[in-house]
């Protein structure tokens, strides 16, 4: 590989805040909102021109119910606009019995208003390019945008990038799966006569069998994996919150790294091609799809996992589902025992940094449910609250009194089930 040497340059500091949140997915928004509510001057940096991450850019718009912590606040906002409801299915697919659907465009707006209502400074269309680290502590980040290379300084930084970019730049230890979960492009279809379609398919759980039969018969050329992997459903569909609209999974794409732009480019082009092939087949061969069309495809291919930043604990699936950790700070669902410990949010060997969302510290099997939208929201809530409290108490996050954090979270709507 050839190299070039950059000329040394002075980078302007464009902001200096208490808490800087990197990443505007649901975890980052929850972190920024809760940091600001607890008295910290807060800024959020996001690469897209809108918020929500996988929940909007990835069209991951069917989720388990939003029932605890900041989840309830968001679900109430969506309910007020009549864009959040159970995935009703003629034929009742058992796999969707506990799924709810929301409108991603309304979610973008709700997340934006939540930030602005709390006076969070929002900076969109901006990439994180480097971490500013002094004596093992993160002091801010270097950003890149149309305005060039700039810096933001902060007393506390929250990495909600999904890929753990800030932690990686700061040389925090991390793990990656030897065989990561596959990538999948999502898209929405409208003008589907769902009742007629399910008269032929019976329920969406049979969707991949119908497509698979077409592939076997040579009626459809399709190279993506149709069959489900663990928590990766292959080709699938779900009803949404509007009549005659469905959300479609294109299938599983293996062997591509979501941290490699060449691999991501190939994933985008392959999966988008297959989305068009799938739609063409459905319109021709499945009753109820004759007049259907793609409303929109996801802004980016769906990413299930990359880096998992190592904290003082990396719990297994069994542990997060059953343990009552002494330092529990996130309980995603009111009616289940799943919990996340504070130690999963605090990276090893790096100070003034917290992580939230799918880059938290856990075993790969635990991240299967922990990467879901309701969990990302409550880990963001915990990280944002912890960052603000650490500033108030003048301590590093790993020295924060967890009992104080737990009391604060409980007073702000998080039922921890301690």
N, C-alpha and C positions, 0 to 999 in steps of 0.2 A: 504493500500500500504506500502510495506517495503521501507526502505531508506538506502543509504550508504552515508558516509561522505568522500568527496574528501580531499586528503592531500593538504595542502597549497603548492603552487609551484611558482617559478619565471618563467614568460612567456617572451621569447625573443621578442623584437621589431625588425621586419624584414624590415620595411619601415616607412618613415615619409614624407608625401607629403602634398601639398596644398589641393587637392581635391581627396577624395576616393569615387569611385562609387561602390556600392554593387549590383551586378546583371548584367549579360551580355546579357539580352534581348535587344530588339530594343531601349527601353527607356534608358537603361543603356549605350548602345553604343553611342547613340546621346548625352547623358549627358557628357560622358567622352570626346568625340570628341570636343564638344563645349567648355567645360571647358579648355581643352588644347589650343584650338584656341584663347582663350581669355587670355592666358598667365599663366595659372596655371599648376604647375607640378601635373600630374594626374595619378592615378592608378585605374584599374578596376579589381574586383574580381568576378569570375564566377564559379559555381559548376560543370558545364559540361566541356568537352574538346573542346567546340566550342561555338560560339555566336549565338544570335538570339532569344533565349527563345521560346515563343509559335510559333513564325514565322518559326522556324526551328525544334526545339525539338518537338513541338506540331503539326507540319504540317498544321498550319493555313496559307495556301499559296494562298488563294484567298482573296483579300481585296478590299475595295474601292480604287479609284485611288490615287496615291501619288502625290499631286499637290501643296503643299505649304511647305516652310521652308526646312529643311533637307530632307524631303520626296522627293523633286525634285532631289536633288543630288543623292540619292539612286536609284531612278527610272532611272535616266540617266545612272548610272553605269550598271544597269540591261539591259537597252535597248541596250547599246553598245555591250553586249554579246548575244543579241537576246534571252533573257530569261524572258521577261516581256511584257505581252500583254493582251488584253481584252479576257475574257472567251467567245470565239466564240462558238455558239451553233446552229447546224442545228435544227430548230424548235424554237429557241429563247425563252428560259425560261425567263419570265419577271423578276423573282427574281434575275437573273444574269445580268441584263441589265447594271448595273454599277459596275460589279466586274472585277478585273484584277487578273492575275495569274503570279507567278514567280517561279523560280527554287530555292528550299531551299539550295541546295549545293552551288550554286553560291552566294547566299546571305551570307552564312557563310563566304565565302572567301572575299567578298566585305566589310563586316563589320570588319573583321580582318585587312584588308589592310588600312581601314580608321583610325583605332586606331593606327596602327604602323606608318602610315605616319605622324601622329600628335605626335609621340613619347610618346604615352600613355603606361605606364608600365602595362602589362597584366599578370594576375595570374589566371590560370585555375585550374580545379580539386580541388577547395577549397570552404569550407562552412563557412558561417558566424555563429559563435557560441555565441557571446555576444557583446553588445555595451560597450564601455569604456565611462563612463559618470562622469563628475566632475562638481559640482555646477550647475546642470541642463543643461549642455552643452555636446554634444557628442564630444569626443576627438579622437575617432577612434573605431576600432572593434577588437575583438578576433576572430581568424580564426582557423579552423581545417583542416588538410590535411594529406597526407602520411608523411609529415615532422613533424607531431605532432601539438601541440597547440602553436600558435604564435600570435603576435599582430601587427597591423598596426595603426599608428597614423596619424591624418590629421587635418588640420585647418577647413575644411568643409567636411561633409559626405552627399552623395546622396543615398537615399534608393530607388533602382530600382529593388527590389527583387520580385515584384509582390504581395507578401503576406505582405509587410510592416514589414519584420522581424526586421530590425534595429530599426525602430521606436517603435516596440513592446518591444524589449529588453530595450529600453531607457525609457519605461513607458509613451510613448506618448498616448493620448486618441485616441480611434478608435471605429468604429462601424462595425457590421457584420449583414448581412441580416438574418432574422429569417428563411426564406426559400430561400437559395441561388440558383442561376441558376445551372442547372445540369452539370455534367461532361460528356465529350464525347471523345472517342478515334478516331483519324483520321488515314486513311491509303491511299496509292496511289495504283492504279491498272494500269497495262500496257497491251498492246496487246488487247485493247478493240476496236471493230469495232463500233465506236460511231454512225456513220450514221445508221447502221443496228439496234443498240440498241435503238436509239431514234425513229426509225421507229415503234418499238413496244411500247415504253414508251411515246412517243411524245416529252416530255421535262423532265429535271431532277426534276422539281417540282412534277411530278407524280411518282417519284421513290418510295416514302414511301407507296403510294397506292398499287403499285405492290407487295411490300414486305408484306404489311398488309394483302392483299388478300391471300398470301401464308400462312401466320400465321393462318388466319381464317380457311383455308382448311386443316390445319395440314401438309402442305408441308414443313414448316420451324418452328423449335422450337426457339423462340426468345423472351427474357424477357425484353430487354431494351425498353424504350418508343419510339415508332416510330413517334408519332405525335409531331408537333412543340410546344414548349413553347415560351414565349416571347423572341425573339432573341436567340432561341436555336432550330435549325431546325429539331431535331429528325434524322431519317435516310434521308440522302440527298447525292447528288453528284454534282460535277462541273467539267467542262473541264479545262485542264491545258494548259501550254504553249507549250507542245509537242503533236504531233498527237497521237491519240489512247491511251492517258493517262488521267485518271480521279482521282479526290480527293474525298474520300468517308467519310461521317460522319456515325459512327456506331449506333447512337441513343443517347437518353438522359438517364443518370443514376442519379437518385435522392437519397437524404438521406445520402450522403457520404460527410464527411468533408475533404476538401483538406488540412487541417492543422493536420489531424490525420493520422499517417503512416499506421495504421491498415486499416482505411477506404480507403486510397489511394492504398494500396496493393490489397484490394478486388476489387476496381474499375479497376485496371489494369488487373487483372486476368479475371474478368467477361467480360469486354469490348473486350479483346483480343480473348477470346473464341467466342464471338458473331461475331467478325470480320471474323473469319474462317467459321462460320456457314453461314454468309451472302454471302461470296465469293463462297462457295460450291453451294448455291442456285442459284446465278446468273449464274454460269457456266453451270448449268443444265437446267435452266428454261427461261433464257432471251436471245433472239437472239443477237448476237454480242459479247457475253461474253464467247463463247465456248472455245476459246484459251487464255483467259485472265489469269492473275496471279497477286498476290500481289507483288508489287515492294518493298515496305517497309511500316511498321507501324511506327507511331510516337514513338519517344523515351519515351514519357510519355503521360498519359491521359491529355486531354485538360481541363484546369481550367479557369472558367469564372470569378469567384469572390471569395475573402476571406475578408481580413481586408480592411476597408477604413479608412485611417488615418484622424483624424479631424483637419482641419485648421480653420482659422477665418471665413470661409464661406464654406457651403456645398450646392452648387447650385443644383436645380432640373433639370430635363430634359428640361422643358420649358425654364428655365433660360439659360442653356448652348446653347440652340438652337436659342434663340432670344435676349438675353441681350448683350448690348455693355458695358461690365464691364469697369470701369475706370482703372482697373489694368489688363486688358487682356494681356496675354503673350504667348498664344498659339492659333492659328487658324488652325485647321487640314487641311481644304480643301479650295482651292482658290474660289470655286464657291458656298459655303454655308456659312451661318451665324454662325455656331457653334464656340464657343469661350470658353477658360478656363482662369479663373482669377489667378493671382499670389497667392492670399490668399489660393487657393486650394493646393498649393505646399509647404506651410510652416506649419509644425505641431504646434499645441498648446503646450505650456509649455516646449518645448525642443528647445535649441538653437543649432546653427551650423549644422542643419539638414534640408535637403530638400527631398521631395518625388517626384517620377515621375512614369508614367505608371499607371497600374490599381489600385494602392493603394492610389491614390490622394483623396482629400476630395471632396465628392459629394454625393448626394442622390443615392439610389440604382437605381432608374429609369434613372438617368443621366449616371450612369456607364455602362448601356447597350451599348450605342454608344461610350462612352469615353474609354472603354477597348480595342477598335480596334487598329490595328497596326499603321495606320497613326496618330492617336491621341497620342499613346504612344511615337512615335518618336518626335512629337513637344513638348510634355511636358518634355521629356528628354532634348531637345534642350534648352528650357527655364530654366530648373533647372541647367544644366551645366553652362550656361552663367551667371545665377544669382550667383552661387557659386563663380565663378572666379571674378565677379565684386565685390561681398561682400568682398573678400580678398583684392582686390585693394583699395577699399574704407575704409577698416578696420572697417567694421560694421557687425553686425549679419544679417543674411538673412532677418529677419522681419523688420529691419531698412533700408534696401536697398532702394534707390531712384528708384521707379518703372518706372518713366519717363526715367531714364538713361538706365534701362534694356530694355524698349520698343524701345528706339532709337538704342541700340546695336543690338537687334534682327532684327529690320527692316533693318539695314545696312548689316546684314548677311543673308538676303534672306527670312525672315519671314514677310509676308504681314499680318498685324494684323487687318486691316479694322477698325481702330479707327475713 
